[in-house]
């Protein structure tokens, strides 16, 4: 490797810093190389930040999300007008699809079933609405289990975007709701039959 010679001027303060570190690292050249490498690493995305955390930070930066206390949300969903909320979710279904696209940086209609479900689970976990949410592979279907504290109306409220988003993706599913849980079986072998055409607005 051929080294490149550079020439620059720095302040007396920085000269002193350079000389101090040169005593530790051997040469001023080595100090400058280490400093540049450290600066370059700092400019890269932090690998310790999870995809979910990165999504939250980007959503907050883009002003796409707000803060709401869980107790306040519980009151809202227990008294929610499900018909009006269904209309809103239908009107904004492409935004829900975009959230999963944004998470994967991949077109919605190119997501595998596993990616789609994992993306939905990640979005659901980020919402902090649930006490627990899991997705298991049970052979011919996946089982999505969501637990919460919002009562039966809360389960029905949560089911609205699930049904709309899953129908948009094009997958057959069966749901069961109770006062504190929502179970969704998503069938693998039926997906190809339902997803004949691309998802509208995502091509």
PyMOL commands that set and color helices and strands:
alter all, ss='L'
color gray80, all
select helices_A, chain A and resi 12-25+28-43+51-61+70-78+82-91+93-104+108-110+113-127+151-169+191-194
alter helices_A, ss='H'
color red, helices_A
select strands_A, chain A and resi 132-137+141-147+173-177+181-187
alter strands_A, ss='S'
color yellow, strands_A
deselect
rebuild
show_as cartoon
